[in-house]
Amino acid sequence: MGKAKASAKIEIGITKEQRKGIADGLSRLLADEYTLYLKTHNFHWNVTGPMFNTLHLMFETHYNESALAVDLVAERIRALGHPAPGTYKQYAALSSIEETAGVPEAMEMVRLLVKGHEACAKTARSIFPAADKASDEPTADLLTQRMQVHEKTAWMLRSLLE
């Protein structure tokens, strides 16, 4: 019994160093995604005003999509052989999205969510060169999908502000 837990070697055509760099980037994306999920869910619960029904339902659609996305990002980190961050403390340290104090008015919620979606798109885009250099197509595909969702959602939310 003297041997400690041995992990199987990962041989997927991406070096250990490349996997670490990509996983670190994906950990930042996971933190942004989860922080945006939490913010969106909070705003869903607390939105008020003449656009209540529209925003309440829209925010619900957005946080449901985010809930699925955080799982995809975390599972990609795991597939690369690294632990996925999963605590508020880790997310606070890794996320580029700030928490919102109090309960903003409805259109301020929309503005803050635009910023959050843009931040997620920027974080995803910043990881893309490392994935591309490593020929990590699964990560590149995931990043492309996340950028598409966040850029489209930011556009739709910005449209409410015009």
C-alpha positions as CSV (number, residue, x, y, z in Angstrom):
1,M,0.0,0.0,0.0
2,G,2.9,2.4,0.4
3,K,2.3,4.3,-2.9
4,A,0.3,7.5,-2.8
5,K,-2.4,8.3,-5.3
6,A,-0.8,8.2,-8.8
7,S,-2.5,10.2,-11.5
8,A,-2.6,9.0,-15.1
9,K,-0.4,10.9,-17.5
10,I,-2.3,13.2,-19.9
11,E,-1.3,12.6,-23.5
12,I,-3.5,14.8,-25.7
13,G,-0.9,16.5,-27.8
14,I,-0.8,19.6,-25.6
15,T,2.3,20.1,-23.4
16,K,1.9,20.3,-19.6
17,E,3.0,23.9,-19.7
18,Q,0.5,24.8,-22.4
19,R,-2.3,23.0,-20.5
20,K,-1.4,24.9,-17.3
21,G,-1.5,28.3,-19.2
22,I,-4.8,27.5,-20.8
23,A,-6.3,26.2,-17.6
24,D,-5.2,29.4,-15.8
25,G,-6.9,31.5,-18.4
26,L,-10.0,29.4,-18.3
27,S,-10.0,29.7,-14.5
28,R,-10.2,33.5,-15.0
29,L,-13.0,33.0,-17.5
30,L,-14.9,30.7,-15.1
31,A,-14.6,33.3,-12.4
32,D,-16.0,36.0,-14.7
33,E,-18.8,33.7,-15.9
34,Y,-19.8,32.7,-12.4
35,T,-19.6,36.3,-11.1
36,L,-21.8,37.4,-14.1
37,Y,-24.2,34.5,-13.4
38,L,-24.6,35.6,-9.8
39,K,-25.0,39.3,-10.7
40,T,-27.7,38.4,-13.3
41,H,-29.5,36.1,-10.9
42,N,-29.4,38.9,-8.2
43,F,-30.8,41.4,-10.7
44,H,-33.5,38.9,-11.8
45,W,-34.7,38.7,-8.2
46,N,-34.5,42.4,-7.5
47,V,-35.5,44.3,-10.6
48,T,-38.4,46.7,-10.4
49,G,-40.1,49.3,-12.5
50,P,-42.1,49.6,-15.7
51,M,-39.9,47.0,-17.5
52,F,-40.1,44.5,-14.7
53,N,-41.6,41.6,-16.6
54,T,-39.4,42.1,-19.7
55,L,-36.2,42.3,-17.6
56,H,-37.1,39.7,-15.1
57,L,-37.7,37.1,-17.9
58,M,-34.6,38.3,-19.9
59,F,-32.4,38.0,-16.9
60,E,-33.7,34.5,-16.2
61,T,-32.9,33.4,-19.7
62,H,-29.4,34.9,-19.3
63,Y,-28.6,33.3,-15.9
64,N,-29.9,29.9,-17.1
65,E,-27.5,30.1,-20.1
66,S,-24.7,31.1,-17.7
67,A,-25.4,28.2,-15.4
68,L,-24.7,25.8,-18.3
69,A,-21.7,27.7,-19.4
70,V,-19.9,27.6,-16.1
71,D,-20.1,23.8,-16.2
72,L,-18.6,23.7,-19.7
73,V,-15.7,25.9,-18.7
74,A,-15.0,24.0,-15.5
75,E,-15.1,20.7,-17.3
76,R,-12.6,21.9,-19.9
77,I,-10.2,22.9,-17.1
78,R,-10.6,19.4,-15.7
79,A,-10.0,17.8,-19.1
80,L,-6.7,19.7,-19.3
81,G,-5.7,18.1,-16.0
82,H,-6.2,21.0,-13.5
83,P,-8.7,21.7,-10.7
84,A,-11.4,24.1,-11.5
85,P,-11.8,27.0,-9.0
86,G,-15.1,26.7,-7.2
87,T,-15.3,29.1,-4.2
88,Y,-16.4,32.7,-3.9
89,K,-12.9,33.6,-2.6
90,Q,-11.3,32.1,-5.7
91,Y,-13.7,33.8,-8.0
92,A,-13.3,37.2,-6.2
93,A,-9.5,36.9,-6.7
94,L,-9.7,35.8,-10.4
95,S,-12.7,37.8,-11.8
96,S,-12.4,41.0,-13.7
97,I,-16.1,41.7,-12.9
98,E,-16.8,43.7,-9.7
99,E,-19.7,42.9,-7.4
100,T,-22.5,45.4,-7.2
101,A,-23.4,46.8,-3.9
102,G,-27.1,47.4,-3.1
103,V,-29.9,47.2,-5.6
104,P,-29.4,49.5,-8.6
105,E,-32.4,50.8,-10.6
106,A,-33.4,48.7,-13.7
107,M,-31.5,50.5,-16.4
108,E,-28.3,50.6,-14.2
109,M,-28.7,46.8,-13.9
110,V,-28.7,46.7,-17.7
111,R,-25.6,48.9,-17.9
112,L,-23.8,46.7,-15.4
113,L,-24.7,43.5,-17.2
114,V,-23.5,45.0,-20.5
115,K,-20.1,45.6,-18.8
116,G,-20.2,42.1,-17.4
117,H,-20.8,40.5,-20.8
118,E,-18.2,42.6,-22.4
119,A,-15.7,41.6,-19.7
120,C,-16.4,37.9,-20.3
121,A,-15.9,38.4,-24.0
122,K,-12.6,40.1,-23.4
123,T,-11.4,37.4,-21.0
124,A,-12.3,34.7,-23.5
125,R,-10.5,36.5,-26.3
126,S,-7.4,36.9,-24.1
127,I,-7.1,33.1,-23.8
128,F,-7.6,32.4,-27.5
129,P,-3.9,33.0,-28.5
130,A,-2.6,30.3,-26.0
131,A,-5.3,27.9,-27.2
132,D,-4.5,28.6,-30.8
133,K,-0.7,28.2,-30.3
134,A,-1.3,24.8,-28.6
135,S,-3.7,23.7,-31.3
136,D,-6.3,23.2,-28.6
137,E,-9.3,23.3,-30.8
138,P,-11.8,22.2,-28.1
139,T,-10.8,25.2,-25.9
140,A,-10.8,27.5,-29.0
141,D,-14.3,26.3,-29.9
142,L,-15.5,26.8,-26.3
143,L,-14.0,30.3,-26.3
144,T,-15.6,31.2,-29.7
145,Q,-19.0,30.1,-28.4
146,R,-18.6,32.1,-25.2
147,M,-17.5,35.2,-27.2
148,Q,-20.5,34.9,-29.5
149,V,-23.0,34.6,-26.6
150,H,-21.5,37.5,-24.6
151,E,-21.1,39.8,-27.6
152,K,-24.7,39.2,-28.8
153,T,-26.1,39.5,-25.2
154,A,-24.2,42.8,-24.7
155,W,-25.6,44.1,-28.0
156,M,-29.1,43.2,-27.0
157,L,-28.8,44.8,-23.6
158,R,-27.2,47.9,-25.1
159,S,-30.2,48.2,-27.3
160,L,-32.4,48.7,-24.3
161,L,-30.3,51.7,-23.3
162,E,-30.8,53.6,-26.6
